[in-house]
Amino acid sequence: MASCDVLTASHSIFESAGFQAERLQDLKIPVLYNSRVDEMETDSSESSGDDVSDEEEMGEDIPGLFELEALTMIIKLWLRGIQRTNQEQRKTLQNFENKLYRVLSESVEPFKKFLASNKSKDPDLPMLQHYIERLSEACDGLKKEMIKVNFQMPEEDRRRLDKHTVFVCSLLGLSLDFLDRLEEMPSEIRDHQTLCYWIVNFLRNNNETLTRTEKNSSYKEQLYAIGFDRLSSAVETILERAGSMEQHIDACEWAERRVQDEFKYNFLLSLQNERFPFEIDGRAEWLERDGVIIANVVTKKSESSMKTMLRKLELNDKQQVVLFHGTDHKSACDIMSGRGIHLGAGREKRDFSSGAGFYLTQNLDDALSWACSTTVKPAILVFRVEPDFLNKASKLDLNEGDGLTKWREIVNFFRLDKGPRNIRSSLSAYDLIEGKSARATKSGLMNGNALMFEQNTSSYQMCLISKKFAKMFQKRLHSIFFYDTS
């Protein structure tokens, strides 16, 4: 019902843009996380037939949300066209431009948030009709103003309406021309990689070309500089999600994580959108799978709920060391029953590793904060480890002796690629490293505003760096908490 109502309310805008409602289905083809660009461009008649396998069925849909995203794309294209006119023309379009901004901020965005927040409830919500009427009135007003000022959508932008890449850019909050460079690439290069890969790659390239002034600006301005659209709320979403963890990694990586997470879990970009990987009987609190206890947590304030569950699972045994790893649903499943702890899947430029490290903490809140800052589908892996097992490991403790000096040396090497070249080889003798987490800061004008890292004094982290030890550690996986943020 909501989809039809939104379509009806948006009809005047779709009609004015020359966008036929039937073409919505062409844009609605999910872009699989592992699909190449050539597969993304497949015609809908080849991708949405009756022969789709069970594994390829659409995930949970949110009625009306797709139509609102298409409407957002059209309004952004109109604004793009206005901003490219000369100064005199733009003056005559000022009222129309202001109305476009208001429709986005006062009608479309609130409606999208409303639908997303109520996705698991009855679509015939009391407030639904209010948002429908508000949107319909706003769209009709826009059409009248458009006719009044005789606004004509530039032909270049009209052609963009049919491009999957433009819709994806709009959906992710990127500039609408962000992926134009793909068209300039030879198909044998472009189609060899996924769309997600190219977006992340372009973000990194843009980040490398930032000027010193841009690199020293706020995270928000850096995100705009590497390709995000100021009309979108994407930057605010990224920074809000990062929260207190913001200074742990740079702005570009927060952007990368958000893009990759959207391709995994946004139902408009992925076929995989289950609420939880494993369903639990309504009468049970958990289930056991492959020797691991699975618990699903459905509450925004999950810290207390998870701690209560930990007590029920008797994980407060002083004879055991309990360690937590924050990640997302899919990665948690891979660790549990797929590849295990694969050190090569680690991120580059971490505190004690670069591309080959697995991080844990003794603080549940820290693990959960990290997971929630990087994904809309957080998961917490709980490991129960015997003290003797850890005592027998070859350990580098950066909290002892001259630990601070060594900590700085290692963090600067992995984070900034500075310091002795033999650090990596010297660490190969260890199974794990213990020490405080790093927080990015600026050194001040005397040092040219160079990036520096300081310790989070109350933090603790353990990084596994030995493949052999990680394989043994994997056997200590006790339970997984899958968290729903809706």
C-alpha positions as CSV (number, residue, x, y, z in Angstrom):
1,M,0.0,0.0,0.0
2,A,2.7,2.5,1.0
3,S,4.5,2.0,-2.4
4,C,1.4,2.9,-4.4
5,D,0.6,5.8,-2.2
6,V,4.1,7.3,-2.5
7,L,4.1,6.7,-6.2
8,T,0.8,8.6,-6.5
9,A,2.0,11.4,-4.3
10,S,5.2,11.7,-6.4
11,H,3.5,11.3,-9.8
12,S,3.6,15.0,-10.6
13,I,7.4,15.1,-10.1
14,F,8.1,11.9,-12.1
15,E,5.8,13.2,-14.9
16,S,7.6,16.6,-14.9
17,A,11.0,14.9,-15.1
18,G,9.8,12.7,-18.0
19,F,10.4,9.7,-15.8
20,Q,7.9,6.9,-16.5
21,A,6.8,4.9,-13.4
22,E,7.4,1.7,-15.3
23,R,11.1,2.5,-15.4
24,L,11.3,2.2,-11.7
25,Q,11.6,-1.5,-11.9
26,D,14.7,-1.2,-14.1
27,L,16.5,0.8,-11.4
28,K,15.2,-1.6,-8.7
29,I,17.5,-4.5,-9.7
30,P,19.6,-5.2,-6.6
31,V,23.3,-4.7,-7.1
32,L,24.8,-7.7,-5.5
33,Y,27.8,-7.1,-3.2
34,N,29.9,-9.5,-5.4
35,S,28.5,-8.5,-8.8
36,R,30.7,-6.9,-11.4
37,V,29.7,-3.7,-13.1
38,D,28.6,-5.5,-16.3
39,E,26.3,-7.7,-14.3
40,M,24.8,-4.6,-12.6
41,E,23.8,-3.2,-16.0
42,T,21.9,-6.4,-17.0
43,D,18.4,-5.6,-18.3
44,S,15.6,-6.2,-15.8
45,S,13.9,-8.7,-18.0
46,E,16.9,-10.9,-17.6
47,S,17.3,-10.4,-13.9
48,S,13.8,-10.5,-12.4
49,G,12.2,-13.6,-13.9
50,D,10.4,-16.5,-12.3
51,D,13.5,-18.6,-12.4
52,V,15.3,-16.7,-9.6
53,S,16.6,-19.2,-7.1
54,D,15.6,-19.2,-3.4
55,E,19.1,-17.9,-2.5
56,E,18.5,-14.9,-4.8
57,E,15.1,-13.8,-3.5
58,M,14.8,-10.2,-2.4
59,G,15.4,-9.4,1.2
60,E,13.0,-7.6,3.5
61,D,11.5,-4.7,1.6
62,I,10.3,-1.4,3.0
63,P,7.2,-0.4,1.0
64,G,7.5,3.1,-0.4
65,L,11.2,3.6,0.4
66,F,12.4,2.9,-3.1
67,E,10.0,5.4,-4.7
68,L,11.2,8.0,-2.2
69,E,14.8,7.3,-3.2
70,A,13.9,7.7,-6.9
71,L,12.2,11.0,-6.1
72,T,15.3,12.1,-4.2
73,M,17.5,11.4,-7.2
74,I,15.2,13.5,-9.5
75,I,15.2,16.5,-7.1
76,K,19.0,16.3,-6.8
77,L,19.3,16.3,-10.5
78,W,17.1,19.4,-10.8
79,L,19.2,21.1,-8.2
80,R,22.3,20.1,-10.1
81,G,20.9,21.7,-13.2
82,I,20.0,24.9,-11.4
83,Q,23.5,25.2,-9.9
84,R,25.0,24.9,-13.3
85,T,23.1,27.9,-14.8
86,N,24.6,31.4,-15.1
87,Q,24.1,33.9,-12.3
88,E,21.2,35.7,-14.0
89,Q,19.2,32.5,-14.7
90,R,19.8,31.2,-11.2
91,K,18.2,34.4,-9.7
92,T,15.0,33.7,-11.6
93,L,15.0,30.1,-10.3
94,Q,15.8,31.0,-6.7
95,N,12.3,30.4,-5.4
96,F,12.1,27.0,-7.2
97,E,15.5,26.1,-5.9
98,N,14.5,27.0,-2.3
99,K,11.4,24.9,-2.6
100,L,13.4,21.9,-3.9
101,Y,15.6,22.1,-0.8
102,R,12.5,22.4,1.5
103,V,10.8,19.4,-0.1
104,L,13.9,17.3,0.4
105,S,14.5,18.3,4.0
106,E,10.8,18.7,5.2
107,S,8.9,16.1,3.3
108,V,11.1,13.4,1.7
109,E,13.8,12.8,4.3
110,P,11.4,12.7,7.3
111,F,9.2,10.3,5.3
112,K,12.1,8.0,4.6
113,K,13.1,8.0,8.2
114,F,9.5,7.2,9.2
115,L,9.3,4.3,6.9
116,A,12.7,2.9,7.8
117,S,11.9,3.1,11.6
118,N,8.6,1.4,11.2
119,K,9.7,-1.3,8.7
120,S,8.7,-4.2,10.9
121,K,5.3,-2.9,11.8
122,D,1.9,-2.7,10.0
123,P,2.2,-0.4,7.0
124,D,-1.2,1.1,7.7
125,L,0.3,3.3,10.5
126,P,-1.7,6.2,11.9
127,M,1.0,8.7,10.7
128,L,1.4,7.2,7.2
129,Q,-1.5,9.2,5.7
130,H,0.0,12.4,7.1
131,Y,3.3,11.9,5.4
132,I,1.5,10.9,2.1
133,E,-0.6,14.1,2.1
134,R,2.4,16.2,3.0
135,L,4.5,14.7,0.2
136,S,1.6,15.0,-2.3
137,E,1.1,18.7,-1.5
138,A,4.8,19.4,-1.7
139,C,5.2,17.7,-5.1
140,D,2.2,19.5,-6.5
141,G,3.6,22.8,-5.3
142,L,6.9,22.0,-6.9
143,K,5.3,21.3,-10.3
144,K,3.4,24.6,-10.2
145,E,6.6,26.5,-9.4
146,M,8.4,24.6,-12.1
147,I,5.8,25.6,-14.7
148,K,5.8,29.2,-13.4
149,V,9.6,29.6,-13.9
150,N,9.6,27.5,-17.1
151,F,12.4,25.2,-15.7
152,Q,13.7,22.7,-18.3
153,M,15.8,19.8,-17.1
154,P,19.1,19.8,-19.0
155,E,19.4,16.9,-21.5
156,E,22.6,15.7,-19.8
157,D,20.7,15.2,-16.5
158,R,17.7,13.7,-18.2
159,R,20.0,10.9,-19.6
160,R,21.2,10.3,-16.0
161,L,17.8,9.3,-14.9
162,D,18.2,5.9,-16.5
163,K,21.6,5.1,-15.1
164,H,22.0,2.6,-12.3
165,T,25.2,4.3,-11.3
166,V,23.5,7.7,-10.7
167,F,20.8,6.0,-8.6
168,V,23.4,4.3,-6.5
169,C,25.3,7.5,-6.0
170,S,22.2,9.3,-4.9
171,L,21.3,6.4,-2.6
172,L,24.8,6.4,-1.0
173,G,24.9,10.2,-0.7
174,L,27.7,10.7,-3.3
175,S,27.9,13.4,-5.9
176,L,25.7,12.4,-8.8
177,D,28.7,12.5,-11.2
178,F,31.0,10.5,-8.9
179,L,31.0,7.4,-11.1
180,D,31.1,9.2,-14.5
181,R,34.7,8.1,-14.8
182,L,33.6,4.5,-15.2
183,E,32.3,5.3,-18.6
184,E,35.7,6.4,-19.7
185,M,37.3,3.1,-18.7
186,P,37.8,0.2,-21.2
187,S,35.1,-2.4,-20.4
188,E,37.7,-5.1,-19.8
189,I,39.0,-3.1,-16.9
190,R,35.8,-1.6,-15.6
191,D,33.7,-4.8,-15.6
192,H,36.4,-6.9,-13.9
193,Q,35.5,-5.4,-10.5
194,T,32.4,-4.8,-8.5
195,L,30.7,-1.4,-8.3
196,C,31.4,-1.3,-4.6
197,Y,35.1,-1.8,-5.3
198,W,35.2,1.1,-7.7
199,I,33.4,3.4,-5.3
200,V,35.9,2.6,-2.5
201,N,38.8,2.9,-4.9
202,F,37.7,6.3,-6.2
203,L,37.2,7.5,-2.6
204,R,40.8,6.5,-1.7
205,N,42.1,8.2,-4.9
206,N,40.3,11.4,-4.1
207,N,41.6,11.2,-0.5
208,E,45.1,10.9,-1.8
209,T,44.8,14.1,-3.8
210,L,43.5,16.3,-0.9
211,T,45.4,19.4,-0.3
212,R,47.1,20.0,3.1
213,T,44.3,22.5,4.0
214,E,41.6,20.0,3.1
215,K,43.4,17.2,5.1
216,N,43.5,19.6,8.2
217,S,39.8,20.4,7.9
218,S,37.0,18.8,9.9
219,Y,36.0,15.2,9.0
220,K,32.8,16.5,7.6
221,E,34.6,18.8,5.1
222,Q,37.0,16.0,4.2
223,L,34.1,13.7,3.3
224,Y,32.6,16.4,1.1
225,A,36.0,16.9,-0.5
226,I,36.4,13.2,-1.5
227,G,33.0,12.9,-3.2
228,F,30.0,13.2,-0.9
229,D,27.0,15.4,-1.8
230,R,26.2,18.3,0.5
231,L,22.5,17.8,-0.3
232,S,22.6,14.3,1.3
233,S,22.5,13.4,4.9
234,A,25.1,10.6,4.3
235,V,28.0,12.6,5.9
236,E,25.9,13.3,9.1
237,T,25.0,9.6,9.2
238,I,28.6,8.5,8.9
239,L,29.8,10.9,11.7
240,E,26.9,10.1,13.9
241,R,27.6,6.4,13.6
242,A,31.3,6.9,14.3
243,G,30.5,8.8,17.4
244,S,33.2,8.7,20.0
245,M,35.2,6.4,17.8
246,E,35.6,9.1,15.1
247,Q,39.3,9.9,15.8
248,H,40.3,6.2,15.7
249,I,40.5,6.1,11.9
250,D,40.5,8.7,9.2
251,A,37.5,10.2,7.4
252,C,38.0,8.2,4.2
253,E,37.9,4.9,6.0
254,W,34.7,5.8,7.7
255,A,33.3,6.5,4.2
256,E,34.6,3.2,2.9
257,R,33.1,1.3,5.8
258,R,29.7,2.9,5.3
259,V,29.7,2.2,1.5
260,Q,30.7,-1.5,2.0
261,D,28.1,-1.9,4.7
262,E,25.4,-0.5,2.4
263,F,26.3,-2.9,-0.3
264,K,26.0,-5.8,2.2
265,Y,22.8,-4.8,4.0
266,N,20.8,-2.2,2.2
267,F,17.9,-4.1,0.4
268,L,18.1,-1.7,-2.5
269,L,21.7,-2.8,-3.1
270,S,21.8,-6.3,-1.9
271,L,19.7,-9.5,-1.9
272,Q,20.8,-10.4,1.6
273,N,18.7,-8.5,4.2
274,E,17.6,-11.0,6.8
275,R,17.0,-9.6,10.2
276,F,19.2,-12.3,11.8
277,P,21.3,-15.1,10.3
278,F,19.6,-17.6,12.6
279,E,16.0,-17.7,13.7
280,I,15.4,-18.5,17.4
281,D,12.2,-20.0,18.7
282,G,10.1,-17.4,20.3
283,R,10.1,-19.3,23.6
284,A,14.0,-19.7,23.7
285,E,16.6,-17.1,24.4
286,W,19.4,-18.7,22.4
287,L,20.2,-21.7,20.3
288,E,23.4,-23.7,19.7
289,R,24.9,-24.0,16.2
290,D,28.2,-25.8,15.5
291,G,29.1,-25.7,19.2
292,V,28.5,-21.9,19.4
293,I,25.7,-20.3,21.4
294,I,23.7,-17.9,19.2
295,A,21.6,-15.0,20.8
296,N,19.6,-12.4,19.0
297,V,19.4,-9.0,20.7
298,V,16.4,-6.8,19.7
299,T,16.8,-3.5,21.5
300,K,18.6,-0.2,20.8
301,K,19.9,-0.1,24.4
302,S,21.4,-3.5,24.2
303,E,24.3,-3.2,26.6
304,S,22.4,-4.2,29.7
305,S,20.5,-6.9,27.8
306,M,23.7,-8.4,26.5
307,K,25.3,-8.3,30.0
308,T,22.3,-10.0,31.4
309,M,22.6,-12.7,28.8
310,L,26.3,-13.1,29.6
311,R,25.4,-13.7,33.2
312,K,22.9,-16.3,32.1
313,L,25.5,-18.0,30.0
314,E,27.8,-18.1,33.1
315,L,30.5,-16.1,31.4
316,N,31.6,-14.4,34.6
317,D,33.7,-17.4,35.6
318,K,36.9,-16.1,37.1
319,Q,38.7,-19.2,35.9
320,Q,38.2,-18.0,32.3
321,V,39.3,-14.9,30.5
322,V,36.4,-13.4,28.4
323,L,37.3,-11.4,25.3
324,F,35.0,-9.7,22.8
325,H,35.3,-8.9,19.1
326,G,32.9,-6.4,17.4
327,T,32.0,-7.0,13.8
328,D,29.0,-7.4,11.5
329,H,26.5,-10.3,10.9
330,K,28.1,-11.7,7.8
331,S,31.6,-11.6,9.1
332,A,30.5,-13.2,12.3
333,C,29.0,-16.1,10.4
334,D,32.1,-16.5,8.3
335,I,34.3,-16.7,11.4
336,M,31.9,-19.2,13.1
337,S,31.4,-21.7,10.3
338,G,33.4,-20.6,7.3
339,R,36.9,-19.3,7.1
340,G,37.5,-19.0,10.9
341,I,39.7,-16.2,12.1
342,H,41.4,-15.1,8.9
343,L,44.1,-12.6,9.8
344,G,44.4,-11.6,6.1
345,A,40.9,-10.1,6.3
346,G,42.1,-7.4,8.7
347,R,42.1,-3.7,7.8
348,E,45.2,-1.9,6.8
349,K,46.8,0.8,9.0
350,R,45.6,-0.5,12.4
351,D,47.4,0.2,15.6
352,F,49.4,-3.1,15.8
353,S,49.0,-4.5,12.3
354,S,48.3,-3.6,8.7
355,G,46.0,-6.1,6.9
356,A,46.8,-9.0,9.1
357,G,45.4,-8.7,12.7
358,F,42.4,-9.8,14.7
359,Y,41.5,-7.4,17.6
360,L,39.7,-8.2,20.9
361,T,38.9,-6.3,24.1
362,Q,37.9,-7.2,27.6
363,N,35.2,-4.5,27.6
364,L,31.9,-5.5,26.1
365,D,30.8,-1.8,25.7
366,D,33.9,-1.0,23.7
367,A,33.3,-4.0,21.4
368,L,29.7,-3.0,20.9
369,S,30.6,0.7,20.3
370,W,33.1,-0.3,17.6
371,A,30.6,-2.7,15.9
372,C,27.8,-0.1,15.9
373,S,30.1,2.5,14.5
374,T,31.0,0.4,11.5
375,T,27.8,-1.4,10.5
376,V,24.0,-1.4,10.7
377,K,24.1,-5.1,11.5
378,P,26.5,-5.4,14.5
379,A,27.6,-8.7,16.0
380,I,29.7,-9.4,19.1
381,L,31.8,-12.6,19.2
382,V,32.5,-13.8,22.7
383,F,35.6,-15.9,23.3
384,R,36.2,-17.8,26.6
385,V,39.9,-18.5,27.1
386,E,41.9,-20.4,29.7
387,P,44.5,-18.2,31.4
388,D,47.1,-20.9,30.8
389,F,46.5,-20.8,27.1
390,L,47.2,-17.1,27.0
391,N,50.2,-17.4,29.4
392,K,51.9,-19.9,27.1
393,A,51.5,-17.6,24.1
394,S,54.4,-15.5,22.9
395,K,53.1,-12.1,24.0
396,L,54.3,-8.5,23.5
397,D,52.8,-6.4,26.3
398,L,53.1,-2.7,25.4
399,N,51.8,-1.7,28.9
400,E,55.0,-2.9,30.7
401,G,58.5,-1.4,31.0
402,D,59.3,1.0,28.1
403,G,55.9,0.0,26.6
404,L,54.9,3.6,25.7
405,T,58.0,4.1,23.6
406,K,57.5,0.8,21.9
407,W,53.8,1.5,21.5
408,R,54.5,4.8,19.7
409,E,57.1,3.1,17.4
410,I,54.7,0.3,16.4
411,V,51.6,2.6,16.0
412,N,53.6,5.1,13.9
413,F,54.9,2.3,11.7
414,F,51.6,0.7,10.9
415,R,49.5,3.9,10.9
416,L,51.8,6.3,9.2
417,D,54.4,4.0,7.6
418,K,57.2,5.7,9.7
419,G,60.0,4.2,11.7
420,P,62.5,1.3,11.4
421,R,61.8,-1.2,8.5
422,N,62.5,-4.2,10.7
423,I,59.5,-3.7,13.0
424,R,57.3,-6.0,11.0
425,S,59.9,-8.8,11.0
426,S,60.6,-8.4,14.7
427,L,56.9,-8.8,15.5
428,S,56.8,-12.1,13.7
429,A,58.2,-13.8,16.8
430,Y,54.9,-13.0,18.7
431,D,51.5,-14.6,18.8
432,L,49.7,-11.5,20.1
433,I,50.2,-7.9,21.1
434,E,48.5,-6.2,24.0
435,G,48.3,-2.4,24.5
436,K,46.0,0.6,24.5
437,S,44.1,1.8,21.4
438,A,45.2,4.9,19.5
439,R,43.4,8.1,18.9
440,A,44.3,10.4,16.0
441,T,45.2,14.0,16.8
442,K,47.2,16.9,15.4
443,S,50.7,17.8,16.6
444,G,50.3,21.6,16.3
445,L,51.6,24.3,14.0
446,M,55.2,23.8,15.0
447,N,55.2,20.4,13.3
448,G,53.2,21.4,10.4
449,N,49.9,20.0,11.6
450,A,51.2,16.4,11.0
451,L,48.9,13.6,12.0
452,M,49.8,12.0,15.3
453,F,48.4,9.3,17.6
454,E,48.0,9.3,21.3
455,Q,46.8,6.5,23.7
456,N,43.3,6.1,24.9
457,T,44.4,5.8,28.5
458,S,41.4,3.7,29.7
459,S,41.4,1.3,26.8
460,Y,42.7,-2.2,26.3
461,Q,43.1,-4.3,23.1
462,M,44.6,-7.6,22.1
463,C,45.7,-8.2,18.6
464,L,46.3,-11.7,17.3
465,I,49.1,-11.7,14.7
466,S,50.1,-15.4,14.4
467,K,48.1,-17.6,12.1
468,K,48.8,-20.7,14.1
469,F,47.8,-19.1,17.3
470,A,44.6,-17.6,15.7
471,K,43.6,-21.0,14.6
472,M,43.9,-22.4,18.1
473,F,42.2,-19.3,19.5
474,Q,39.2,-19.8,17.1
475,K,38.3,-23.0,19.1
476,R,37.6,-20.8,22.1
477,L,34.6,-19.1,20.4
478,H,31.8,-19.5,22.9
479,S,28.9,-17.4,21.7
480,I,27.8,-14.7,19.2
481,F,25.3,-11.9,19.8
482,F,23.6,-10.7,16.7
483,Y,22.2,-7.2,17.2
484,D,19.3,-5.6,15.4
485,T,19.6,-1.8,15.3
486,S,16.0,-1.1,14.0
